[in-house]
Amino acid sequence: MAKGDPKKPKGKTSAYAFFVQTCREEHTKKNPEVPVNFAEFFKKCSERWKTMFGKEKCKFDEMEKADWEMKDYGPAKGGKKRKDPNAPKRPPSEFFLFFSELCPKIEPTNLGVSIGDVTKKS
């Protein structure tokens, strides 16, 4: 089973991801039959990205801004299910039944003690 909304876009793609994608496309155009060694490829891409200046990176920043798919996405209307105020309450757990019997016995002897300390004593 899939989690969440199936129509939800994958999210924002970074400028660096666009840069790596274009580098890979360039590499496959120049050398279509040569397999890619990903470790070396990503090292070269990261070194090239670090040496790039603002004007060169600007192109990828604009691609990032234009690609942001999440801006048009809004979750389905209705949001969370609201709890029915007239719905019956759940029965208390075993601990709460035990504590409701034990608390009146402990409380009078320990005035001014916090509830957490009372539970530690029981």
Backbone as CSV, one residue per row, in Angstrom:
resi,resn,N_x,N_y,N_z,CA_x,CA_y,CA_z,C_x,C_y,C_z
1,MET,0.823,-1.189,0.000,0.000,0.000,0.000,0.865,1.250,0.000
2,ALA,0.431,2.219,-0.698,1.168,3.475,-0.775,0.748,4.384,0.376
3,LYS,1.701,5.130,0.878,1.412,6.076,1.949,1.118,7.441,1.365
4,GLY,0.299,8.200,2.045,0.075,9.589,1.673,-0.741,9.761,0.414
5,ASP,-0.678,10.954,-0.103,-1.430,11.346,-1.277,-0.677,10.921,-2.531
6,PRO,-1.280,10.105,-3.407,-0.564,9.661,-4.611,-0.351,10.782,-5.623
7,LYS,-1.108,11.868,-5.526,-0.973,12.979,-6.466,0.089,13.984,-6.029
8,LYS,0.649,13.791,-4.840,1.637,14.728,-4.315,2.916,14.662,-5.148
9,PRO,3.431,15.819,-5.613,4.679,15.817,-6.380,5.869,15.442,-5.505
10,LYS,6.959,15.051,-6.148,8.127,14.596,-5.410,8.763,15.696,-4.577
11,GLY,8.619,16.924,-5.003,9.167,18.022,-4.222,10.138,18.856,-5.017
12,LYS,10.904,19.629,-4.292,11.792,20.602,-4.896,13.111,19.948,-5.311
13,THR,13.517,20.200,-6.559,14.801,19.718,-7.055,15.808,20.854,-6.902
14,SER,16.952,20.549,-6.319,17.941,21.588,-6.054,18.690,21.984,-7.319
15,ALA,19.352,23.130,-7.241,20.144,23.618,-8.364,21.286,22.644,-8.656
16,TYR,21.880,22.084,-7.608,22.971,21.137,-7.781,22.484,19.870,-8.496
17,ALA,21.267,19.420,-8.180,20.720,18.241,-8.843,20.533,18.503,-10.337
18,PHE,20.083,19.714,-10.689,19.961,20.065,-12.100,21.335,20.087,-12.770
19,PHE,22.336,20.588,-12.049,23.697,20.642,-12.574,24.222,19.232,-12.855
20,VAL,24.036,18.319,-11.920,24.505,16.939,-12.089,23.762,16.285,-13.248
21,GLN,22.480,16.569,-13.362,21.687,16.009,-14.458,22.217,16.479,-15.816
22,THR,22.544,17.760,-15.936,23.081,18.265,-17.203,24.475,17.700,-17.472
23,CYS,25.290,17.540,-16.429,26.615,16.932,-16.608,26.478,15.503,-17.124
24,ARG,25.527,14.781,-16.572,25.331,13.392,-17.004,24.865,13.350,-18.462
25,GLU,23.963,14.257,-18.839,23.509,14.313,-20.221,24.663,14.625,-21.170
26,GLU,25.529,15.573,-20.772,26.701,15.912,-21.582,27.611,14.697,-21.735
27,HIS,27.817,13.996,-20.636,28.699,12.831,-20.653,28.157,11.741,-21.571
28,THR,26.852,11.491,-21.511,26.277,10.443,-22.364,26.255,10.847,-23.833
29,LYS,26.178,12.150,-24.128,26.241,12.599,-25.526,27.642,12.426,-26.089
30,LYS,28.648,12.754,-25.278,30.034,12.656,-25.741,30.503,11.205,-25.815
31,ASN,30.121,10.413,-24.814,30.586,9.021,-24.720,29.398,8.087,-24.486
32,PRO,28.607,7.805,-25.507,27.398,6.995,-25.274,27.661,5.536,-24.904
33,GLU,28.777,4.981,-25.352,29.028,3.571,-25.075,29.876,3.340,-23.823
34,VAL,30.449,4.385,-23.250,31.298,4.249,-22.069,30.424,4.253,-20.815
35,PRO,30.536,3.221,-19.959,29.754,3.208,-18.722,30.264,4.276,-17.738
36,VAL,29.391,4.738,-16.900,29.729,5.805,-15.958,30.183,5.201,-14.638
37,ASN,31.347,5.618,-14.160,31.792,5.272,-12.818,31.259,6.373,-11.901
38,PHE,30.224,6.066,-11.142,29.518,7.096,-10.394,30.376,7.791,-9.347
39,ALA,31.266,7.072,-8.693,32.115,7.696,-7.679,32.970,8.799,-8.299
40,GLU,33.634,8.477,-9.395,34.475,9.474,-10.072,33.627,10.591,-10.665
41,PHE,32.496,10.215,-11.254,31.624,11.191,-11.885,31.147,12.232,-10.879
42,PHE,30.691,11.789,-9.713,30.196,12.729,-8.712,31.321,13.557,-8.100
43,LYS,32.515,12.988,-7.981,33.660,13.772,-7.496,33.965,14.904,-8.466
44,LYS,33.997,14.576,-9.754,34.283,15.602,-10.761,33.187,16.657,-10.788
45,CYS,31.945,16.217,-10.675,30.827,17.177,-10.664,30.908,18.106,-9.464
46,SER,31.204,17.555,-8.295,31.268,18.405,-7.102,32.429,19.396,-7.177
47,GLU,33.575,18.948,-7.713,34.705,19.863,-7.878,34.363,20.978,-8.868
48,ARG,33.709,20.598,-9.946,33.307,21.592,-10.959,32.286,22.577,-10.386
49,TRP,31.343,22.076,-9.578,30.322,22.928,-8.965,30.960,23.932,-7.997
50,LYS,31.968,23.481,-7.243,32.630,24.361,-6.281,33.405,25.474,-6.967
51,THR,33.929,25.212,-8.165,34.730,26.222,-8.859,33.873,27.156,-9.719
52,MET,32.590,26.843,-9.882,31.715,27.696,-10.699,31.423,29.001,-9.976
53,PHE,31.224,30.059,-10.753,30.910,31.363,-10.201,29.415,31.618,-10.287
54,GLY,28.975,32.745,-9.753,27.561,33.081,-9.667,26.823,33.105,-10.986
55,LYS,27.474,33.628,-12.041,26.798,33.711,-13.339,26.517,32.328,-13.909
56,GLU,27.457,31.417,-13.713,27.268,30.060,-14.223,26.207,29.309,-13.406
57,LYS,26.218,29.527,-12.092,25.254,28.858,-11.220,23.863,29.459,-11.342
58,CYS,23.789,30.698,-11.807,22.517,31.401,-11.919,21.523,30.630,-12.785
59,LYS,22.020,30.037,-13.849,21.174,29.256,-14.764,20.482,28.119,-14.003
60,PHE,21.234,27.438,-13.157,20.689,26.309,-12.406,19.770,26.782,-11.283
61,ASP,20.077,27.941,-10.703,19.195,28.505,-9.680,17.831,28.855,-10.271
62,GLU,17.839,29.386,-11.498,16.577,29.706,-12.163,15.794,28.444,-12.493
63,MET,16.502,27.385,-12.875,15.836,26.110,-13.144,15.186,25.579,-11.867
64,GLU,15.878,25.772,-10.741,15.347,25.325,-9.451,14.061,26.080,-9.111
65,LYS,14.076,27.392,-9.301,12.897,28.203,-8.981,11.720,27.844,-9.889
66,ALA,11.994,27.592,-11.164,10.930,27.277,-12.114,10.353,25.881,-11.882
67,ASP,11.157,24.980,-11.353,10.734,23.597,-11.202,9.924,23.337,-9.943
68,TRP,9.921,24.240,-9.028,9.306,23.960,-7.732,7.855,23.561,-7.901
69,GLU,7.595,22.266,-7.848,6.273,21.711,-8.109,5.333,21.872,-6.924
70,MET,5.857,22.028,-5.754,5.035,22.040,-4.553,4.195,23.313,-4.421
71,LYS,4.546,24.357,-5.166,3.836,25.623,-4.986,2.371,25.528,-5.397
72,ASP,2.055,24.679,-6.370,0.672,24.539,-6.834,-0.062,23.413,-6.123
73,TYR,0.646,22.650,-5.338,0.027,21.508,-4.679,-0.656,21.938,-3.394
74,GLY,-1.880,21.495,-3.208,-2.606,21.702,-1.970,-3.248,20.387,-1.586
75,PRO,-3.135,19.974,-0.341,-3.717,18.695,0.033,-5.232,18.706,-0.163
76,ALA,-5.804,17.540,-0.234,-7.242,17.422,-0.458,-8.000,18.186,0.619
77,LYS,-9.076,18.826,0.213,-9.839,19.623,1.169,-10.487,18.710,2.188
78,GLY,-10.620,19.231,3.375,-11.205,18.454,4.455,-10.172,18.180,5.533
79,GLY,-8.941,17.966,5.125,-7.849,17.766,6.073,-8.089,16.569,6.985
80,LYS,-7.858,16.765,8.275,-8.005,15.702,9.247,-9.481,15.427,9.516
81,LYS,-9.730,14.199,9.892,-11.093,13.860,10.284,-11.353,14.476,11.647
82,ARG,-12.500,15.029,11.784,-12.850,15.636,13.064,-13.530,14.598,13.936
83,LYS,-13.245,14.680,15.222,-13.811,13.748,16.160,-15.259,14.124,16.447
84,ASP,-16.107,13.144,16.469,-17.520,13.366,16.763,-17.651,13.654,18.259
85,PRO,-18.191,14.819,18.637,-18.312,15.131,20.068,-19.314,14.233,20.789
86,ASN,-20.208,13.603,20.055,-21.206,12.730,20.676,-20.790,11.266,20.705
87,ALA,-19.602,10.970,20.207,-19.124,9.591,20.178,-18.853,9.121,21.602
88,PRO,-19.104,7.847,21.888,-18.851,7.339,23.241,-17.354,7.294,23.539
89,LYS,-17.010,7.450,24.805,-15.602,7.408,25.210,-15.135,5.965,25.283
90,ARG,-13.851,5.784,25.131,-13.258,4.463,25.270,-13.251,4.074,26.747
91,PRO,-13.251,2.784,27.024,-13.133,2.387,28.434,-11.707,2.658,28.917
92,PRO,-11.540,2.955,30.204,-10.189,3.241,30.714,-9.314,1.991,30.683
93,SER,-8.006,2.218,30.556,-7.063,1.096,30.523,-6.900,0.507,31.914
94,GLU,-6.226,-0.634,31.983,-6.015,-1.310,33.267,-5.237,-0.440,34.235
95,PHE,-4.248,0.283,33.726,-3.456,1.146,34.596,-4.319,2.228,35.214
96,PHE,-5.199,2.852,34.429,-6.042,3.909,34.975,-7.040,3.363,35.997
97,LEU,-7.544,2.168,35.779,-8.424,1.551,36.782,-7.660,1.300,38.076
98,PHE,-6.449,0.750,37.961,-5.606,0.495,39.118,-5.276,1.794,39.849
99,PHE,-4.893,2.809,39.063,-4.482,4.081,39.660,-5.664,4.793,40.318
100,SER,-6.856,4.681,39.724,-8.019,5.347,40.323,-8.368,4.727,41.672
101,GLU,-8.067,3.444,41.873,-8.286,2.814,43.176,-7.176,3.162,44.154
102,LEU,-5.950,3.256,43.660,-4.788,3.461,44.529,-4.595,4.923,44.914
103,CYS,-4.948,5.850,44.032,-4.675,7.268,44.257,-5.315,7.820,45.535
104,PRO,-6.572,7.529,45.815,-7.150,8.073,47.058,-6.446,7.575,48.313
105,LYS,-5.840,6.391,48.261,-5.121,5.868,49.427,-3.789,6.590,49.627
106,ILE,-3.121,6.952,48.540,-1.795,7.568,48.617,-1.884,9.076,48.833
107,GLU,-2.853,9.740,48.217,-2.947,11.208,48.248,-2.996,11.806,49.657
108,PRO,-3.837,11.332,50.558,-3.908,11.976,51.875,-2.597,11.911,52.655
109,THR,-1.816,10.875,52.453,-0.566,10.758,53.209,0.559,11.581,52.603
110,ASN,0.448,11.971,51.324,1.531,12.687,50.629,1.031,14.015,50.078
111,LEU,0.643,14.917,50.910,0.178,16.217,50.444,1.346,17.012,49.871
112,GLY,1.126,17.675,48.744,2.161,18.492,48.124,3.103,17.710,47.234
113,VAL,2.857,16.432,47.020,3.699,15.613,46.163,3.093,15.611,44.762
114,SER,3.945,15.679,43.740,3.453,15.714,42.366,2.878,14.359,41.961
115,ILE,2.087,14.360,40.901,1.465,13.131,40.409,2.533,12.140,39.930
116,GLY,3.588,12.668,39.305,4.672,11.791,38.844,5.325,11.054,39.980
117,ASP,5.531,11.719,41.123,6.132,11.063,42.270,5.197,10.018,42.856
118,VAL,3.886,10.307,42.830,2.906,9.346,43.335,2.930,8.080,42.487
119,THR,3.011,8.210,41.167,3.046,7.031,40.290,4.332,6.241,40.491
120,LYS,5.424,6.924,40.809,6.678,6.211,41.058,6.588,5.370,42.329
121,LYS,5.856,5.878,43.330,5.701,5.136,44.581,4.805,3.915,44.415
122,SER,3.844,3.999,43.480,2.927,2.875,43.309,3.613,1.865,42.433
